[in-house]
Amino acid sequence: MTLWGVEINETLLHRLEGALAWAVIATVFFLPTSEALKNIFYVVSLVFYLAVIFVGRERIVVSLLGWLFLSFLAAAIMSASGSPYPGKAISGVWDVFRYTSVFFIVERGLREERYVRVALWAAVVSFGFTAVVTIFRYVYRNMVVGGYHHINAMSLGGIDYAALHSVMMVALIFGMYVHTGVGRWRSNVLLGIACLSVVVLGLTHVRMLWGGLILIGLVLAVLRSPRMAVTGLALSILIVFGLSVINPSVREQVMSLTNVKTISDLGEHGRRKEFWVKAIRVWQEAPWLGIGPKTFILYDDIKHNPERKKLASLSLPGSAHNLYLQTAAEMGAVGLVILVATFAYIGVWLFRSRGAFASSWPAAVWDGAFGSWLAIVIHGLTYPSFGREHAMLFFMLLGLVQARLAMEKKSVVVAEGRKA
């Protein structure tokens, strides 16, 4: 292989590919545990990805899903360019760029099954560690220090982010447990971390995802393994029931689920409908491109509510408590249409491709990706938590699915060429 007339050793390219894979694995491992190390290894992954493309002189083939992701990134850039809060909007663009690039990096960097196995185990083990630390801190602060404190899951952040990541991990663990045949002690490790994930989910009080976990279990039961899914659901219900017995605040949240107004009335301080109305007002101010990604928290609604004046640019609420309304407010109709189209396409794309992921590690990847998609879509009804670490995890899983499909398509083309 030559580059600008210089002979390139194939060993160099192979080593760059290995370095890229391990950098991605390190990024995945530090997603829930360390903000600094996660960002460092993400940048390293991006550098190695560009090096592999450059040295290998590869032509980047972008799938339809990739084009949808790039379209959303373009919408974020256009929205930020006219935002009244350019600093915050640029950080929002960076967040979109980061998880978008993860899709392309993983699609190229984790093609070998040995790397896929290590990456999935890295995601599970690191979250298991995060869950142990999170539960310990919660118990210590609420039972030793006294008072009441929400959980904070290391670099994942507060309750909604921790809850969504927990459900995504349960879906991934389900796939690994059912399909990979990892052996008895590794299966027990998976079950243990799944239980820790459900405990964290229960302590978050995010009731939308309690129901979401049940729905995801039922869907996977129909599509994959009814026996294992039903067993997992029963165990999850037992854990939540146990938490409601020993923790009055969890019990109160469980009982509130009997109220049909829970979704609209029981947001932050019972004001979710007010937040939705505010999001619509913000959208009306900038209907096409919005006020800039991640800037909703800075919007000053003085002309609609004079009481906001004393709060200056830090007016409440911090979010619209709805992913789709907040996207409309921040990125306008353009961003909302692309987001909805992307989520719809992902669901159809995953469902139609499930036959190619029937067993072993590819099946675990598919279960994790499909369960994560359901969790994000459901949670988006009551909180705009798409982004950050769980978006990077989700796009990693989608990148693995795309890599598998691309490799299968390539093998079919090669086989047909040999026959001809």
C-alpha positions as CSV (number, residue, x, y, z in Angstrom):
1,M,0.0,0.0,0.0
2,T,1.3,3.5,-0.9
3,L,0.4,6.9,0.4
4,W,1.7,9.9,-1.6
5,G,4.2,7.6,-3.2
6,V,5.5,6.2,0.2
7,E,5.1,2.6,1.0
8,I,2.8,2.0,4.0
9,N,3.4,-1.1,6.0
10,E,0.1,-3.1,6.4
11,T,1.3,-3.8,10.0
12,L,1.0,-0.1,10.8
13,L,-2.6,0.0,9.7
14,H,-3.4,-3.1,11.7
15,R,-1.8,-1.6,14.8
16,L,-3.7,1.6,14.3
17,E,-7.0,-0.4,14.0
18,G,-6.1,-2.2,17.3
19,A,-5.3,1.1,19.0
20,L,-8.6,2.5,17.8
21,A,-10.5,-0.4,19.2
22,W,-8.9,-0.2,22.6
23,A,-9.4,3.5,22.8
24,V,-13.1,3.0,22.1
25,I,-13.3,0.3,24.7
26,A,-11.6,2.7,27.2
27,T,-14.1,5.4,26.4
28,V,-17.0,3.0,27.0
29,F,-15.5,1.9,30.3
30,F,-15.2,5.4,31.6
31,L,-18.6,6.6,30.4
32,P,-20.3,6.3,33.8
33,T,-17.3,6.6,36.0
34,S,-15.1,9.6,35.0
35,E,-16.0,12.6,32.9
36,A,-12.4,13.6,32.4
37,L,-11.1,10.1,31.3
38,K,-14.2,9.6,29.1
39,N,-13.4,12.8,27.2
40,I,-9.7,12.0,27.0
41,F,-10.2,8.6,25.5
42,Y,-13.0,9.8,23.2
43,V,-10.6,12.3,21.7
44,V,-8.0,9.6,21.4
45,S,-10.5,7.4,19.6
46,L,-11.4,10.2,17.3
47,V,-7.7,10.8,16.4
48,F,-7.1,7.1,15.8
49,Y,-10.2,6.9,13.7
50,L,-9.0,9.7,11.5
51,A,-5.6,8.1,11.3
52,V,-7.0,4.8,10.2
53,I,-9.1,6.5,7.5
54,F,-6.1,8.6,6.3
55,V,-3.5,5.8,6.4
56,G,-5.8,3.3,4.9
57,R,-7.0,5.7,2.2
58,E,-10.6,4.5,2.9
59,R,-13.7,5.9,1.3
60,I,-16.2,6.7,4.0
61,V,-19.5,5.1,3.1
62,V,-22.4,6.8,4.9
63,S,-25.6,4.8,5.5
64,L,-29.0,6.3,5.6
65,L,-28.9,6.3,9.4
66,G,-25.6,8.0,9.2
67,W,-27.0,10.7,7.0
68,L,-29.9,11.3,9.4
69,F,-27.4,11.7,12.3
70,L,-25.4,14.2,10.2
71,S,-28.6,16.0,9.3
72,F,-29.4,16.5,13.0
73,L,-25.8,17.7,13.6
74,A,-26.2,20.2,10.7
75,A,-29.5,21.4,12.2
76,A,-27.8,21.9,15.6
77,I,-25.1,24.0,14.0
78,M,-27.6,26.1,12.1
79,S,-29.6,26.6,15.3
80,A,-26.5,27.6,17.3
81,S,-25.4,30.1,14.6
82,G,-28.5,32.3,15.4
83,S,-28.8,31.6,19.1
84,P,-29.0,34.4,21.6
85,Y,-26.8,32.2,23.8
86,P,-23.9,31.3,21.6
87,G,-21.6,29.9,24.3
88,K,-24.2,27.4,25.6
89,A,-25.4,26.6,22.1
90,I,-21.9,25.7,21.0
91,S,-21.6,23.3,23.9
92,G,-24.9,21.8,22.7
93,V,-23.4,21.3,19.2
94,W,-20.4,19.7,20.8
95,D,-22.6,17.2,22.6
96,V,-24.4,16.3,19.3
97,F,-21.1,16.0,17.5
98,R,-19.7,13.8,20.2
99,Y,-22.4,11.1,20.1
100,T,-22.8,11.4,16.4
101,S,-19.1,10.8,15.8
102,V,-19.2,7.8,18.2
103,F,-21.5,6.0,15.7
104,F,-19.0,6.4,12.8
105,I,-16.0,5.6,15.1
106,V,-17.5,2.4,16.4
107,E,-18.8,1.3,13.0
108,R,-15.1,1.4,11.8
109,G,-13.3,0.6,15.0
110,L,-15.2,-2.4,16.4
111,R,-15.5,-4.9,13.6
112,E,-13.9,-7.9,15.2
113,E,-16.0,-9.9,17.6
114,R,-13.3,-10.1,20.3
115,Y,-13.4,-6.3,20.5
116,V,-17.2,-6.3,20.6
117,R,-17.1,-8.7,23.5
118,V,-14.7,-6.6,25.5
119,A,-16.6,-3.4,24.8
120,L,-19.9,-4.9,26.0
121,W,-18.3,-6.3,29.2
122,A,-16.6,-2.9,29.7
123,A,-20.0,-1.2,29.6
124,V,-21.6,-3.7,32.0
125,V,-18.7,-3.9,34.5
126,S,-18.2,-0.1,34.7
127,F,-21.9,0.5,35.3
128,G,-21.9,-2.3,37.9
129,F,-19.1,-0.3,39.8
130,T,-21.1,2.9,39.3
131,A,-24.2,1.3,40.7
132,V,-22.4,0.0,43.8
133,V,-20.9,3.5,44.5
134,T,-24.3,5.2,43.8
135,I,-26.2,2.9,46.2
136,F,-23.6,3.3,48.9
137,R,-23.6,7.1,48.7
138,Y,-27.4,7.1,48.7
139,V,-27.6,4.9,51.8
140,Y,-24.9,6.9,53.6
141,R,-26.4,10.3,52.9
142,N,-30.0,9.3,53.7
143,M,-29.4,7.0,56.6
144,V,-26.2,8.1,58.2
145,V,-26.0,11.8,57.4
146,G,-29.7,12.3,57.6
147,G,-32.3,14.2,55.6
148,Y,-33.2,13.3,52.1
149,H,-30.9,13.4,49.1
150,H,-31.5,12.3,45.5
151,I,-29.0,9.8,44.0
152,N,-26.1,11.1,41.9
153,A,-24.6,8.4,39.7
154,M,-21.0,9.6,39.3
155,S,-20.4,11.1,35.9
156,L,-23.9,10.1,34.7
157,G,-25.4,12.8,36.9
158,G,-28.8,13.0,38.5
159,I,-31.9,10.8,38.7
160,D,-33.2,10.9,35.1
161,Y,-29.8,10.2,33.5
162,A,-29.1,7.4,36.0
163,A,-32.5,5.9,35.4
164,L,-32.2,5.9,31.7
165,H,-28.7,4.4,31.7
166,S,-29.9,1.7,34.1
167,V,-32.7,0.6,31.8
168,M,-30.4,0.6,28.8
169,M,-27.9,-1.6,30.8
170,V,-30.7,-4.1,31.8
171,A,-31.6,-4.5,28.1
172,L,-28.0,-5.1,27.2
173,I,-27.4,-7.5,30.1
174,F,-30.6,-9.4,29.0
175,G,-29.1,-9.9,25.6
176,M,-25.7,-11.0,26.9
177,Y,-27.3,-13.4,29.4
178,V,-29.7,-15.0,27.0
179,H,-27.6,-15.3,23.8
180,T,-23.8,-15.4,24.6
181,G,-23.4,-18.6,26.7
182,V,-20.7,-16.9,28.9
183,G,-20.7,-19.6,31.6
184,R,-22.1,-19.9,35.1
185,W,-20.0,-17.4,37.0
186,R,-20.1,-14.7,34.3
187,S,-23.9,-15.2,34.1
188,N,-24.1,-14.7,37.9
189,V,-22.1,-11.5,37.5
190,L,-24.6,-10.3,34.8
191,L,-27.5,-11.1,37.0
192,G,-25.9,-9.3,39.9
193,I,-25.3,-6.1,37.9
194,A,-28.8,-6.3,36.4
195,C,-30.2,-6.4,40.0
196,L,-28.0,-3.4,40.9
197,S,-29.3,-1.6,37.9
198,V,-32.9,-2.1,38.9
199,V,-32.1,-1.0,42.4
200,V,-30.6,2.3,41.0
201,L,-33.7,2.7,38.8
202,G,-36.0,2.2,41.8
203,L,-34.1,4.8,43.9
204,T,-34.4,7.4,41.1
205,H,-38.2,7.6,41.4
206,V,-38.4,7.9,37.6
207,R,-41.8,6.2,37.3
208,M,-42.0,6.6,33.5
209,L,-39.0,4.2,33.2
210,W,-40.4,1.8,35.8
211,G,-43.2,1.3,33.3
212,G,-40.7,1.5,30.4
213,L,-38.7,-1.4,31.8
214,I,-41.8,-3.5,32.0
215,L,-42.7,-2.7,28.4
216,I,-39.2,-3.4,27.2
217,G,-39.2,-6.7,29.0
218,L,-42.5,-7.7,27.4
219,V,-41.3,-6.7,23.9
220,L,-38.1,-8.6,24.3
221,A,-40.1,-11.5,25.6
222,V,-42.1,-11.6,22.4
223,L,-39.1,-11.2,20.1
224,R,-36.4,-13.1,21.9
225,S,-36.9,-15.2,25.1
226,P,-40.2,-15.3,26.8
227,R,-39.0,-17.4,29.8
228,M,-36.0,-15.2,30.6
229,A,-37.8,-11.9,30.0
230,V,-40.7,-12.9,32.3
231,T,-38.2,-14.1,35.0
232,G,-36.4,-10.8,34.8
233,L,-39.6,-8.8,35.0
234,A,-40.7,-10.7,38.1
235,L,-37.4,-10.0,39.7
236,S,-37.5,-6.3,38.8
237,I,-41.0,-6.0,40.3
238,L,-39.9,-7.8,43.5
239,I,-37.0,-5.4,43.8
240,V,-39.2,-2.3,43.4
241,F,-41.7,-3.8,45.8
242,G,-38.9,-4.3,48.4
243,L,-37.7,-0.8,48.0
244,S,-41.2,0.6,48.4
245,V,-41.4,-1.4,51.7
246,I,-38.2,0.0,53.2
247,N,-38.2,3.4,51.6
248,P,-41.3,5.7,52.2
249,S,-40.4,8.0,49.3
250,V,-40.3,5.1,46.8
251,R,-43.6,3.8,48.2
252,E,-45.1,7.2,47.6
253,Q,-44.0,7.2,44.0
254,V,-45.3,3.7,43.4
255,M,-48.7,4.7,44.8
256,S,-48.8,7.8,42.6
257,L,-48.9,5.5,39.5
258,T,-52.5,4.8,40.2
259,N,-53.3,8.4,39.4
260,V,-54.1,8.9,35.7
261,K,-52.7,12.5,36.0
262,T,-49.3,11.3,37.0
263,I,-47.6,12.0,33.6
264,S,-48.8,15.6,33.3
265,D,-49.1,16.7,36.9
266,L,-46.4,15.0,38.8
267,G,-43.3,16.5,37.2
268,E,-40.9,18.7,39.1
269,H,-43.0,20.1,42.0
270,G,-46.2,19.1,40.1
271,R,-45.7,21.7,37.3
272,R,-45.1,19.6,34.3
273,K,-47.9,21.1,32.2
274,E,-46.5,24.6,33.0
275,F,-43.2,23.5,31.6
276,W,-44.8,22.1,28.4
277,V,-46.6,25.4,27.9
278,K,-43.4,27.3,28.3
279,A,-41.7,25.1,25.7
280,I,-44.4,25.8,23.2
281,R,-44.0,29.6,23.8
282,V,-40.3,29.4,23.2
283,W,-40.9,27.4,20.0
284,Q,-43.3,30.1,18.8
285,E,-40.5,32.7,19.3
286,A,-38.1,30.8,16.9
287,P,-40.3,28.3,15.0
288,W,-37.8,27.1,12.4
289,L,-34.4,26.8,14.1
290,G,-35.1,27.4,17.7
291,I,-33.0,29.3,20.3
292,G,-30.0,27.0,20.2
293,P,-29.2,23.4,21.4
294,K,-29.0,23.0,25.2
295,T,-30.1,26.6,25.8
296,F,-33.6,26.1,27.1
297,I,-32.4,26.5,30.7
298,L,-31.2,30.0,29.8
299,Y,-34.3,31.3,28.2
300,D,-35.7,34.3,30.0
301,D,-39.5,34.2,29.8
302,I,-40.0,37.8,31.1
303,K,-42.6,38.9,28.7
304,H,-44.8,35.9,29.5
305,N,-44.2,35.8,33.2
306,P,-42.9,39.0,34.9
307,E,-41.8,37.0,37.9
308,R,-39.0,35.6,35.8
309,K,-37.2,39.0,35.9
310,K,-35.8,38.4,39.3
311,L,-34.3,35.2,38.2
312,A,-32.4,36.8,35.3
313,S,-31.1,34.3,32.7
314,L,-31.3,31.3,35.2
315,S,-35.1,31.2,35.1
316,L,-36.9,28.0,35.9
317,P,-37.7,25.4,34.7
318,G,-34.4,24.0,33.6
319,S,-36.0,21.7,31.0
320,A,-39.3,21.2,29.2
321,H,-39.8,17.8,30.8
322,N,-40.4,16.5,27.3
323,L,-37.7,15.6,24.8
324,Y,-39.8,16.5,21.7
325,L,-41.1,19.8,22.9
326,Q,-37.6,20.8,24.1
327,T,-36.1,19.9,20.8
328,A,-38.7,22.0,19.1
329,A,-37.9,24.9,21.4
330,E,-34.2,24.6,21.0
331,M,-33.8,23.5,17.4
332,G,-37.2,24.5,15.9
333,A,-39.3,22.6,13.5
334,V,-36.2,21.5,11.5
335,G,-34.6,19.8,14.5
336,L,-37.9,18.3,15.6
337,V,-38.7,16.7,12.2
338,I,-35.2,15.3,11.9
339,L,-35.3,13.9,15.5
340,V,-38.7,12.2,15.0
341,A,-37.8,10.9,11.6
342,T,-34.5,9.5,13.0
343,F,-36.1,7.7,16.0
344,A,-38.9,6.3,13.7
345,Y,-36.3,5.0,11.2
346,I,-34.1,3.5,14.0
347,G,-37.1,1.5,15.3
348,V,-38.1,0.2,11.8
349,W,-34.4,-0.4,10.9
350,L,-33.7,-2.4,14.1
351,F,-36.9,-4.4,13.8
352,R,-36.4,-5.4,10.2
353,S,-32.7,-6.3,10.8
354,R,-33.4,-8.6,13.8
355,G,-33.0,-11.8,11.7
356,A,-29.3,-11.0,11.2
357,F,-28.8,-10.9,15.0
358,A,-30.3,-14.2,16.0
359,S,-27.5,-15.6,18.3
360,S,-24.3,-15.0,20.3
361,W,-22.8,-11.5,20.7
362,P,-24.6,-9.9,17.7
363,A,-27.9,-10.8,19.3
364,A,-26.8,-9.2,22.6
365,V,-25.9,-6.0,20.7
366,W,-29.3,-6.0,19.0
367,D,-31.2,-6.5,22.3
368,G,-29.2,-3.7,23.9
369,A,-29.8,-1.3,21.0
370,F,-33.5,-2.1,20.6
371,G,-34.2,-1.9,24.4
372,S,-32.2,1.4,24.6
373,W,-34.2,2.8,21.7
374,L,-37.5,2.0,23.4
375,A,-36.2,3.5,26.7
376,I,-35.2,6.7,25.1
377,V,-38.4,7.2,23.2
378,I,-40.5,6.4,26.3
379,H,-38.5,8.5,28.7
380,G,-38.6,11.4,26.2
381,L,-42.3,11.8,26.9
382,T,-41.5,13.2,30.4
383,Y,-37.9,14.3,30.3
384,P,-35.4,15.6,27.6
385,S,-32.5,13.5,28.8
386,F,-31.2,12.4,25.3
387,G,-27.5,13.3,25.1
388,R,-24.5,12.9,27.3
389,E,-23.2,9.4,28.3
390,H,-26.3,7.3,27.5
391,A,-26.5,8.9,24.0
392,M,-22.8,7.8,23.4
393,L,-23.7,4.3,24.6
394,F,-26.7,4.2,22.4
395,F,-24.8,5.3,19.3
396,M,-22.1,2.8,20.1
397,L,-24.7,0.0,20.0
398,L,-26.1,1.4,16.8
399,G,-22.6,1.6,15.3
400,L,-22.1,-2.1,16.2
401,V,-25.4,-3.0,14.5
402,Q,-24.4,-1.0,11.4
403,A,-21.0,-2.6,11.3
404,R,-22.5,-6.1,11.4
405,L,-24.9,-5.3,8.6
406,A,-22.2,-3.8,6.4
407,M,-19.9,-6.8,6.9
408,E,-22.7,-9.2,6.1
409,K,-23.6,-7.2,2.9
410,K,-19.9,-7.2,1.9
411,S,-19.6,-11.0,2.4
412,V,-22.7,-11.6,0.3
413,V,-21.2,-9.4,-2.5
414,V,-17.9,-11.3,-2.3
415,A,-19.7,-14.7,-2.4
416,E,-21.7,-13.7,-5.4
417,G,-18.6,-12.5,-7.1
418,R,-16.9,-15.8,-6.6
419,K,-19.9,-17.7,-8.0
420,A,-19.8,-15.5,-11.1
